[in-house]
Amino acid sequence: MIQLVVDTFSILAWKKSEIGFVVGVLVVIVAVSGIQLKLGQMKTRDAQRKADVELVGRALTVYLEDHRILPMADAGRVVGCGYLGGEACEWDGGPMIDNEGVVYLKKMPIDPFNYRGWKYVYEVSPDGQKFKVSAALENCRSGVQCNWYAGN
C-alpha cells in the first residue's frame, strides 16, 4: 500500500533565521524601490525644467527675429508682459507679448520647486542680442552639469 504524506505550508514552522532572511530581503526591496522612486521624481522635475527653459528660449528667439533686439531683463525675469509688454513677466504669469500685442508665449513656466525658492533666470547681453534662460537641476553629482540653459 502506498501512503501519501502531504506537508502543509505554515509560516509558524519557519526557523528564526529563515524569517529573518525573508524580512531582510523585503526591507532591501522596499529601500531600493524608495530610492528609485525619489530618483525618478527628480529626473521628471529636471526634464520639466529643461523643457520649460527650451520653450522660453524658442519664444525669445522668435522675438529677436521679429524685433532684432531682445526684451530687457529685470531681476531674472523677462520684461515682456502686461500693458504693451512693458512689465516684467512673473514666472507662472504671462502672456509674454510685444508692444504690438503679438503673443510669444501664452504663459511663463514656473519651476516645480518654486515654493522652495527655485527660480528660472533670464539674462540678456547689454546689446540685446544674446540671452540665456537657466534652471538649476536636482539630479547633480560631481562631474555632472548642475545648471541647464537655453540661449543663443
CNS distance restraints for C-alpha pairs under 8 A (distance, minus, plus):
assign (resid  10 and name CA) (resid  14 and name CA) 7.37 0.50 0.50
assign (resid  14 and name CA) (resid  18 and name CA) 6.17 0.50 0.50
assign (resid  14 and name CA) (resid  19 and name CA) 6.52 0.50 0.50
assign (resid  15 and name CA) (resid  19 and name CA) 6.43 0.50 0.50
assign (resid  16 and name CA) (resid  20 and name CA) 6.04 0.50 0.50
assign (resid  17 and name CA) (resid  21 and name CA) 6.12 0.50 0.50
assign (resid  18 and name CA) (resid  22 and name CA) 6.34 0.50 0.50
assign (resid  19 and name CA) (resid  23 and name CA) 6.13 0.50 0.50
assign (resid  20 and name CA) (resid  24 and name CA) 5.98 0.50 0.50
assign (resid  21 and name CA) (resid  25 and name CA) 6.21 0.50 0.50
assign (resid  22 and name CA) (resid  26 and name CA) 6.25 0.50 0.50
assign (resid  23 and name CA) (resid  27 and name CA) 6.17 0.50 0.50
assign (resid  24 and name CA) (resid  28 and name CA) 6.27 0.50 0.50
assign (resid  25 and name CA) (resid  29 and name CA) 6.23 0.50 0.50
assign (resid  26 and name CA) (resid  30 and name CA) 6.17 0.50 0.50
assign (resid  27 and name CA) (resid  31 and name CA) 6.08 0.50 0.50
assign (resid  28 and name CA) (resid  32 and name CA) 6.09 0.50 0.50
assign (resid  29 and name CA) (resid  33 and name CA) 6.06 0.50 0.50
assign (resid  30 and name CA) (resid  34 and name CA) 6.13 0.50 0.50
assign (resid  31 and name CA) (resid  35 and name CA) 6.30 0.50 0.50
assign (resid  32 and name CA) (resid  36 and name CA) 6.16 0.50 0.50
assign (resid  33 and name CA) (resid  37 and name CA) 6.10 0.50 0.50
assign (resid  34 and name CA) (resid  38 and name CA) 6.31 0.50 0.50
assign (resid  35 and name CA) (resid  39 and name CA) 6.18 0.50 0.50
assign (resid  36 and name CA) (resid  40 and name CA) 5.99 0.50 0.50
assign (resid  37 and name CA) (resid  41 and name CA) 6.23 0.50 0.50
assign (resid  38 and name CA) (resid  42 and name CA) 6.28 0.50 0.50
assign (resid  39 and name CA) (resid  43 and name CA) 6.21 0.50 0.50
assign (resid  39 and name CA) (resid 139 and name CA) 7.75 0.50 0.50
assign (resid  40 and name CA) (resid  44 and name CA) 6.14 0.50 0.50
assign (resid  41 and name CA) (resid  45 and name CA) 6.27 0.50 0.50
assign (resid  42 and name CA) (resid  46 and name CA) 6.15 0.50 0.50
assign (resid  42 and name CA) (resid 138 and name CA) 6.19 0.50 0.50
assign (resid  42 and name CA) (resid 139 and name CA) 6.14 0.50 0.50
assign (resid  43 and name CA) (resid  47 and name CA) 6.08 0.50 0.50
assign (resid  43 and name CA) (resid 138 and name CA) 7.81 0.50 0.50
assign (resid  43 and name CA) (resid 139 and name CA) 6.54 0.50 0.50
assign (resid  44 and name CA) (resid  48 and name CA) 6.30 0.50 0.50
assign (resid  45 and name CA) (resid  49 and name CA) 6.24 0.50 0.50
assign (resid  45 and name CA) (resid 112 and name CA) 6.46 0.50 0.50
assign (resid  46 and name CA) (resid  50 and name CA) 6.21 0.50 0.50
assign (resid  46 and name CA) (resid 137 and name CA) 5.65 0.50 0.50
assign (resid  46 and name CA) (resid 138 and name CA) 6.56 0.50 0.50
assign (resid  46 and name CA) (resid 139 and name CA) 7.25 0.50 0.50
assign (resid  47 and name CA) (resid  51 and name CA) 6.20 0.50 0.50
assign (resid  48 and name CA) (resid  52 and name CA) 6.07 0.50 0.50
assign (resid  48 and name CA) (resid 112 and name CA) 7.91 0.50 0.50
assign (resid  49 and name CA) (resid  53 and name CA) 6.17 0.50 0.50
assign (resid  49 and name CA) (resid 111 and name CA) 6.43 0.50 0.50
assign (resid  49 and name CA) (resid 112 and name CA) 7.65 0.50 0.50
assign (resid  49 and name CA) (resid 135 and name CA) 6.49 0.50 0.50
assign (resid  49 and name CA) (resid 137 and name CA) 7.61 0.50 0.50
assign (resid  50 and name CA) (resid  54 and name CA) 6.18 0.50 0.50
assign (resid  50 and name CA) (resid 135 and name CA) 7.52 0.50 0.50
assign (resid  50 and name CA) (resid 148 and name CA) 6.54 0.50 0.50
assign (resid  50 and name CA) (resid 149 and name CA) 7.59 0.50 0.50
assign (resid  51 and name CA) (resid  55 and name CA) 6.10 0.50 0.50
assign (resid  52 and name CA) (resid  56 and name CA) 6.33 0.50 0.50
assign (resid  52 and name CA) (resid 109 and name CA) 5.98 0.50 0.50
assign (resid  52 and name CA) (resid 110 and name CA) 7.83 0.50 0.50
assign (resid  53 and name CA) (resid  57 and name CA) 6.04 0.50 0.50
assign (resid  53 and name CA) (resid 120 and name CA) 7.73 0.50 0.50
assign (resid  53 and name CA) (resid 133 and name CA) 6.03 0.50 0.50
assign (resid  53 and name CA) (resid 134 and name CA) 6.50 0.50 0.50
assign (resid  53 and name CA) (resid 135 and name CA) 7.07 0.50 0.50
assign (resid  53 and name CA) (resid 148 and name CA) 7.87 0.50 0.50
assign (resid  53 and name CA) (resid 149 and name CA) 6.40 0.50 0.50
assign (resid  53 and name CA) (resid 150 and name CA) 6.01 0.50 0.50
assign (resid  54 and name CA) (resid  58 and name CA) 6.14 0.50 0.50
assign (resid  54 and name CA) (resid 149 and name CA) 7.72 0.50 0.50
assign (resid  54 and name CA) (resid 150 and name CA) 5.71 0.50 0.50
assign (resid  55 and name CA) (resid  59 and name CA) 6.39 0.50 0.50
assign (resid  56 and name CA) (resid  60 and name CA) 6.17 0.50 0.50
assign (resid  56 and name CA) (resid 105 and name CA) 7.44 0.50 0.50
assign (resid  56 and name CA) (resid 108 and name CA) 7.50 0.50 0.50
assign (resid  56 and name CA) (resid 109 and name CA) 7.99 0.50 0.50
assign (resid  56 and name CA) (resid 133 and name CA) 7.41 0.50 0.50
assign (resid  57 and name CA) (resid  61 and name CA) 6.12 0.50 0.50
assign (resid  57 and name CA) (resid 132 and name CA) 7.70 0.50 0.50
assign (resid  57 and name CA) (resid 133 and name CA) 6.66 0.50 0.50
assign (resid  57 and name CA) (resid 150 and name CA) 5.54 0.50 0.50
assign (resid  57 and name CA) (resid 151 and name CA) 6.21 0.50 0.50
assign (resid  58 and name CA) (resid  62 and name CA) 6.35 0.50 0.50
assign (resid  59 and name CA) (resid  63 and name CA) 6.22 0.50 0.50
assign (resid  59 and name CA) (resid 104 and name CA) 5.45 0.50 0.50
assign (resid  59 and name CA) (resid 105 and name CA) 6.20 0.50 0.50
assign (resid  60 and name CA) (resid  64 and name CA) 6.08 0.50 0.50
assign (resid  60 and name CA) (resid  70 and name CA) 6.93 0.50 0.50
assign (resid  60 and name CA) (resid 104 and name CA) 7.68 0.50 0.50
assign (resid  61 and name CA) (resid  65 and name CA) 6.26 0.50 0.50
assign (resid  61 and name CA) (resid 152 and name CA) 7.83 0.50 0.50
assign (resid  62 and name CA) (resid  66 and name CA) 6.21 0.50 0.50
assign (resid  62 and name CA) (resid 104 and name CA) 7.55 0.50 0.50
assign (resid  63 and name CA) (resid  67 and name CA) 6.06 0.50 0.50
assign (resid  63 and name CA) (resid  68 and name CA) 7.74 0.50 0.50
assign (resid  63 and name CA) (resid  69 and name CA) 7.70 0.50 0.50
assign (resid  63 and name CA) (resid  70 and name CA) 6.61 0.50 0.50
assign (resid  63 and name CA) (resid 104 and name CA) 6.96 0.50 0.50
assign (resid  64 and name CA) (resid  68 and name CA) 4.84 0.50 0.50
assign (resid  64 and name CA) (resid  69 and name CA) 5.14 0.50 0.50
assign (resid  64 and name CA) (resid  70 and name CA) 5.18 0.50 0.50
assign (resid  64 and name CA) (resid 129 and name CA) 7.51 0.50 0.50
assign (resid  65 and name CA) (resid  69 and name CA) 7.88 0.50 0.50
assign (resid  68 and name CA) (resid 129 and name CA) 7.53 0.50 0.50
assign (resid  69 and name CA) (resid 127 and name CA) 7.96 0.50 0.50
assign (resid  69 and name CA) (resid 128 and name CA) 5.13 0.50 0.50
assign (resid  69 and name CA) (resid 129 and name CA) 5.75 0.50 0.50
assign (resid  70 and name CA) (resid 124 and name CA) 7.32 0.50 0.50
assign (resid  70 and name CA) (resid 128 and name CA) 5.03 0.50 0.50
assign (resid  70 and name CA) (resid 129 and name CA) 6.20 0.50 0.50
assign (resid  70 and name CA) (resid 130 and name CA) 7.59 0.50 0.50
assign (resid  70 and name CA) (resid 131 and name CA) 7.67 0.50 0.50
assign (resid  71 and name CA) (resid  78 and name CA) 6.44 0.50 0.50
assign (resid  71 and name CA) (resid  79 and name CA) 5.69 0.50 0.50
assign (resid  71 and name CA) (resid  80 and name CA) 6.26 0.50 0.50
assign (resid  71 and name CA) (resid 124 and name CA) 7.91 0.50 0.50
assign (resid  71 and name CA) (resid 128 and name CA) 7.28 0.50 0.50
assign (resid  72 and name CA) (resid  78 and name CA) 6.29 0.50 0.50
assign (resid  72 and name CA) (resid  79 and name CA) 5.30 0.50 0.50
assign (resid  72 and name CA) (resid  80 and name CA) 7.89 0.50 0.50
assign (resid  72 and name CA) (resid 124 and name CA) 6.66 0.50 0.50
assign (resid  72 and name CA) (resid 128 and name CA) 7.37 0.50 0.50
assign (resid  73 and name CA) (resid  77 and name CA) 5.47 0.50 0.50
assign (resid  73 and name CA) (resid  78 and name CA) 4.98 0.50 0.50
assign (resid  73 and name CA) (resid  79 and name CA) 5.63 0.50 0.50
assign (resid  73 and name CA) (resid  88 and name CA) 7.60 0.50 0.50
assign (resid  73 and name CA) (resid 122 and name CA) 6.44 0.50 0.50
assign (resid  73 and name CA) (resid 123 and name CA) 5.99 0.50 0.50
assign (resid  73 and name CA) (resid 124 and name CA) 6.26 0.50 0.50
assign (resid  74 and name CA) (resid  78 and name CA) 6.48 0.50 0.50
assign (resid  74 and name CA) (resid  79 and name CA) 6.43 0.50 0.50
assign (resid  74 and name CA) (resid  88 and name CA) 6.32 0.50 0.50
assign (resid  76 and name CA) (resid 120 and name CA) 7.37 0.50 0.50
assign (resid  76 and name CA) (resid 121 and name CA) 4.44 0.50 0.50
assign (resid  76 and name CA) (resid 122 and name CA) 4.57 0.50 0.50
assign (resid  76 and name CA) (resid 123 and name CA) 6.21 0.50 0.50
assign (resid  77 and name CA) (resid  88 and name CA) 5.91 0.50 0.50
assign (resid  77 and name CA) (resid  89 and name CA) 5.92 0.50 0.50
assign (resid  77 and name CA) (resid  90 and name CA) 6.72 0.50 0.50
assign (resid  77 and name CA) (resid  91 and name CA) 7.45 0.50 0.50
assign (resid  77 and name CA) (resid 121 and name CA) 6.38 0.50 0.50
assign (resid  77 and name CA) (resid 122 and name CA) 5.37 0.50 0.50
assign (resid  77 and name CA) (resid 123 and name CA) 7.87 0.50 0.50
assign (resid  78 and name CA) (resid  88 and name CA) 5.48 0.50 0.50
assign (resid  78 and name CA) (resid  89 and name CA) 5.44 0.50 0.50
assign (resid  78 and name CA) (resid 122 and name CA) 6.26 0.50 0.50
assign (resid  79 and name CA) (resid  85 and name CA) 6.78 0.50 0.50
assign (resid  79 and name CA) (resid  86 and name CA) 6.06 0.50 0.50
assign (resid  79 and name CA) (resid  87 and name CA) 5.22 0.50 0.50
assign (resid  79 and name CA) (resid  88 and name CA) 3.93 0.50 0.50
assign (resid  79 and name CA) (resid  89 and name CA) 5.86 0.50 0.50
assign (resid  80 and name CA) (resid  84 and name CA) 7.83 0.50 0.50
assign (resid  80 and name CA) (resid  85 and name CA) 4.03 0.50 0.50
assign (resid  80 and name CA) (resid  86 and name CA) 5.61 0.50 0.50
assign (resid  80 and name CA) (resid  87 and name CA) 5.83 0.50 0.50
assign (resid  80 and name CA) (resid  88 and name CA) 5.97 0.50 0.50
assign (resid  80 and name CA) (resid  89 and name CA) 6.10 0.50 0.50
assign (resid  80 and name CA) (resid  96 and name CA) 5.13 0.50 0.50
assign (resid  80 and name CA) (resid  97 and name CA) 5.48 0.50 0.50
assign (resid  80 and name CA) (resid  98 and name CA) 6.19 0.50 0.50
assign (resid  81 and name CA) (resid  85 and name CA) 4.22 0.50 0.50
assign (resid  81 and name CA) (resid  86 and name CA) 6.05 0.50 0.50
assign (resid  81 and name CA) (resid  87 and name CA) 5.00 0.50 0.50
assign (resid  81 and name CA) (resid  88 and name CA) 5.87 0.50 0.50
assign (resid  81 and name CA) (resid  89 and name CA) 5.02 0.50 0.50
assign (resid  81 and name CA) (resid  94 and name CA) 5.76 0.50 0.50
assign (resid  81 and name CA) (resid  95 and name CA) 5.92 0.50 0.50
assign (resid  81 and name CA) (resid  96 and name CA) 4.89 0.50 0.50
assign (resid  81 and name CA) (resid  97 and name CA) 5.71 0.50 0.50
assign (resid  81 and name CA) (resid  98 and name CA) 7.75 0.50 0.50
assign (resid  82 and name CA) (resid  86 and name CA) 6.15 0.50 0.50
assign (resid  82 and name CA) (resid  87 and name CA) 5.25 0.50 0.50
assign (resid  82 and name CA) (resid  88 and name CA) 7.70 0.50 0.50
assign (resid  82 and name CA) (resid  89 and name CA) 7.60 0.50 0.50
assign (resid  82 and name CA) (resid  94 and name CA) 7.51 0.50 0.50
assign (resid  82 and name CA) (resid  95 and name CA) 7.71 0.50 0.50
assign (resid  82 and name CA) (resid  97 and name CA) 7.84 0.50 0.50
assign (resid  83 and name CA) (resid  87 and name CA) 7.02 0.50 0.50
assign (resid  83 and name CA) (resid  99 and name CA) 7.94 0.50 0.50
assign (resid  84 and name CA) (resid  97 and name CA) 7.04 0.50 0.50
assign (resid  84 and name CA) (resid  98 and name CA) 6.01 0.50 0.50
assign (resid  84 and name CA) (resid  99 and name CA) 4.13 0.50 0.50
assign (resid  84 and name CA) (resid 100 and name CA) 6.64 0.50 0.50
assign (resid  84 and name CA) (resid 101 and name CA) 6.30 0.50 0.50
assign (resid  85 and name CA) (resid  96 and name CA) 6.88 0.50 0.50
assign (resid  85 and name CA) (resid  97 and name CA) 5.11 0.50 0.50
assign (resid  85 and name CA) (resid  98 and name CA) 4.86 0.50 0.50
assign (resid  85 and name CA) (resid  99 and name CA) 5.40 0.50 0.50
assign (resid  85 and name CA) (resid 101 and name CA) 7.60 0.50 0.50
assign (resid  86 and name CA) (resid  99 and name CA) 7.47 0.50 0.50
assign (resid  89 and name CA) (resid  93 and name CA) 6.20 0.50 0.50
assign (resid  89 and name CA) (resid  94 and name CA) 5.89 0.50 0.50
assign (resid  89 and name CA) (resid  95 and name CA) 7.80 0.50 0.50
assign (resid  89 and name CA) (resid  96 and name CA) 6.94 0.50 0.50
assign (resid  89 and name CA) (resid 108 and name CA) 7.33 0.50 0.50
assign (resid  90 and name CA) (resid  94 and name CA) 6.89 0.50 0.50
assign (resid  90 and name CA) (resid 108 and name CA) 7.18 0.50 0.50
assign (resid  91 and name CA) (resid 108 and name CA) 5.25 0.50 0.50
assign (resid  91 and name CA) (resid 109 and name CA) 5.70 0.50 0.50
assign (resid  91 and name CA) (resid 110 and name CA) 5.07 0.50 0.50
assign (resid  91 and name CA) (resid 119 and name CA) 7.92 0.50 0.50
assign (resid  91 and name CA) (resid 120 and name CA) 7.58 0.50 0.50
assign (resid  92 and name CA) (resid 107 and name CA) 6.43 0.50 0.50
assign (resid  92 and name CA) (resid 108 and name CA) 4.91 0.50 0.50
assign (resid  92 and name CA) (resid 109 and name CA) 4.97 0.50 0.50
assign (resid  92 and name CA) (resid 110 and name CA) 4.88 0.50 0.50
assign (resid  93 and name CA) (resid 107 and name CA) 5.57 0.50 0.50
assign (resid  93 and name CA) (resid 108 and name CA) 5.21 0.50 0.50
assign (resid  93 and name CA) (resid 109 and name CA) 7.51 0.50 0.50
assign (resid  94 and name CA) (resid 105 and name CA) 7.37 0.50 0.50
assign (resid  94 and name CA) (resid 106 and name CA) 6.17 0.50 0.50
assign (resid  94 and name CA) (resid 107 and name CA) 4.59 0.50 0.50
assign (resid  94 and name CA) (resid 108 and name CA) 5.41 0.50 0.50
assign (resid  95 and name CA) (resid 103 and name CA) 6.55 0.50 0.50
assign (resid  95 and name CA) (resid 104 and name CA) 7.48 0.50 0.50
assign (resid  95 and name CA) (resid 105 and name CA) 5.62 0.50 0.50
assign (resid  95 and name CA) (resid 106 and name CA) 4.38 0.50 0.50
assign (resid  95 and name CA) (resid 107 and name CA) 4.88 0.50 0.50
assign (resid  95 and name CA) (resid 108 and name CA) 6.72 0.50 0.50
assign (resid  96 and name CA) (resid 103 and name CA) 5.91 0.50 0.50
assign (resid  96 and name CA) (resid 104 and name CA) 5.52 0.50 0.50
assign (resid  96 and name CA) (resid 105 and name CA) 5.00 0.50 0.50
assign (resid  96 and name CA) (resid 106 and name CA) 6.40 0.50 0.50
assign (resid  96 and name CA) (resid 107 and name CA) 6.99 0.50 0.50
assign (resid  96 and name CA) (resid 108 and name CA) 7.17 0.50 0.50
assign (resid  97 and name CA) (resid 101 and name CA) 5.65 0.50 0.50
assign (resid  97 and name CA) (resid 102 and name CA) 5.33 0.50 0.50
assign (resid  97 and name CA) (resid 103 and name CA) 4.44 0.50 0.50
assign (resid  97 and name CA) (resid 104 and name CA) 5.65 0.50 0.50
assign (resid  97 and name CA) (resid 105 and name CA) 7.22 0.50 0.50
assign (resid  98 and name CA) (resid 102 and name CA) 5.56 0.50 0.50
assign (resid  98 and name CA) (resid 103 and name CA) 6.94 0.50 0.50
assign (resid  98 and name CA) (resid 104 and name CA) 7.82 0.50 0.50
assign (resid 110 and name CA) (resid 114 and name CA) 6.67 0.50 0.50
assign (resid 110 and name CA) (resid 119 and name CA) 7.25 0.50 0.50
assign (resid 110 and name CA) (resid 120 and name CA) 7.24 0.50 0.50
assign (resid 111 and name CA) (resid 118 and name CA) 6.25 0.50 0.50
assign (resid 111 and name CA) (resid 119 and name CA) 5.78 0.50 0.50
assign (resid 111 and name CA) (resid 120 and name CA) 6.54 0.50 0.50
assign (resid 111 and name CA) (resid 135 and name CA) 7.98 0.50 0.50
assign (resid 112 and name CA) (resid 118 and name CA) 7.89 0.50 0.50
assign (resid 113 and name CA) (resid 117 and name CA) 6.74 0.50 0.50
assign (resid 113 and name CA) (resid 118 and name CA) 5.41 0.50 0.50
assign (resid 113 and name CA) (resid 119 and name CA) 7.90 0.50 0.50
assign (resid 114 and name CA) (resid 118 and name CA) 4.71 0.50 0.50
assign (resid 114 and name CA) (resid 119 and name CA) 6.00 0.50 0.50
assign (resid 118 and name CA) (resid 136 and name CA) 7.61 0.50 0.50
assign (resid 119 and name CA) (resid 135 and name CA) 6.86 0.50 0.50
assign (resid 119 and name CA) (resid 136 and name CA) 7.96 0.50 0.50
assign (resid 120 and name CA) (resid 133 and name CA) 6.83 0.50 0.50
assign (resid 120 and name CA) (resid 134 and name CA) 5.67 0.50 0.50
assign (resid 120 and name CA) (resid 135 and name CA) 4.93 0.50 0.50
assign (resid 120 and name CA) (resid 136 and name CA) 7.72 0.50 0.50
assign (resid 121 and name CA) (resid 132 and name CA) 7.91 0.50 0.50
assign (resid 121 and name CA) (resid 133 and name CA) 5.45 0.50 0.50
assign (resid 121 and name CA) (resid 134 and name CA) 5.25 0.50 0.50
assign (resid 121 and name CA) (resid 135 and name CA) 6.67 0.50 0.50
assign (resid 122 and name CA) (resid 131 and name CA) 7.26 0.50 0.50
assign (resid 122 and name CA) (resid 132 and name CA) 5.83 0.50 0.50
assign (resid 122 and name CA) (resid 133 and name CA) 4.46 0.50 0.50
assign (resid 122 and name CA) (resid 134 and name CA) 6.68 0.50 0.50
assign (resid 123 and name CA) (resid 131 and name CA) 5.54 0.50 0.50
assign (resid 123 and name CA) (resid 132 and name CA) 5.19 0.50 0.50
assign (resid 123 and name CA) (resid 133 and name CA) 6.38 0.50 0.50
assign (resid 124 and name CA) (resid 128 and name CA) 6.01 0.50 0.50
assign (resid 124 and name CA) (resid 129 and name CA) 7.43 0.50 0.50
assign (resid 124 and name CA) (resid 130 and name CA) 5.75 0.50 0.50
assign (resid 124 and name CA) (resid 131 and name CA) 4.29 0.50 0.50
assign (resid 124 and name CA) (resid 132 and name CA) 6.47 0.50 0.50
assign (resid 125 and name CA) (resid 129 and name CA) 6.29 0.50 0.50
assign (resid 125 and name CA) (resid 130 and name CA) 5.25 0.50 0.50
assign (resid 125 and name CA) (resid 131 and name CA) 6.19 0.50 0.50
assign (resid 130 and name CA) (resid 151 and name CA) 7.06 0.50 0.50
assign (resid 130 and name CA) (resid 152 and name CA) 5.66 0.50 0.50
assign (resid 131 and name CA) (resid 151 and name CA) 5.19 0.50 0.50
assign (resid 131 and name CA) (resid 152 and name CA) 6.06 0.50 0.50
assign (resid 132 and name CA) (resid 149 and name CA) 6.32 0.50 0.50
assign (resid 132 and name CA) (resid 150 and name CA) 5.61 0.50 0.50
assign (resid 132 and name CA) (resid 151 and name CA) 4.30 0.50 0.50
assign (resid 132 and name CA) (resid 152 and name CA) 7.14 0.50 0.50
assign (resid 133 and name CA) (resid 149 and name CA) 5.30 0.50 0.50
assign (resid 133 and name CA) (resid 150 and name CA) 5.34 0.50 0.50
assign (resid 133 and name CA) (resid 151 and name CA) 6.37 0.50 0.50
assign (resid 134 and name CA) (resid 147 and name CA) 6.69 0.50 0.50
assign (resid 134 and name CA) (resid 148 and name CA) 5.51 0.50 0.50
assign (resid 134 and name CA) (resid 149 and name CA) 4.01 0.50 0.50
assign (resid 134 and name CA) (resid 150 and name CA) 6.53 0.50 0.50
assign (resid 135 and name CA) (resid 147 and name CA) 5.68 0.50 0.50
assign (resid 135 and name CA) (resid 148 and name CA) 5.31 0.50 0.50
assign (resid 135 and name CA) (resid 149 and name CA) 6.26 0.50 0.50
assign (resid 136 and name CA) (resid 146 and name CA) 6.05 0.50 0.50
assign (resid 136 and name CA) (resid 147 and name CA) 4.49 0.50 0.50
assign (resid 136 and name CA) (resid 148 and name CA) 6.34 0.50 0.50
assign (resid 137 and name CA) (resid 146 and name CA) 5.22 0.50 0.50
assign (resid 137 and name CA) (resid 147 and name CA) 5.55 0.50 0.50
assign (resid 137 and name CA) (resid 148 and name CA) 6.83 0.50 0.50
assign (resid 138 and name CA) (resid 146 and name CA) 7.26 0.50 0.50
assign (resid 139 and name CA) (resid 146 and name CA) 7.47 0.50 0.50
assign (resid 140 and name CA) (resid 144 and name CA) 5.89 0.50 0.50
assign (resid 140 and name CA) (resid 145 and name CA) 6.86 0.50 0.50
assign (resid 140 and name CA) (resid 146 and name CA) 5.34 0.50 0.50
assign (resid 141 and name CA) (resid 146 and name CA) 7.92 0.50 0.50
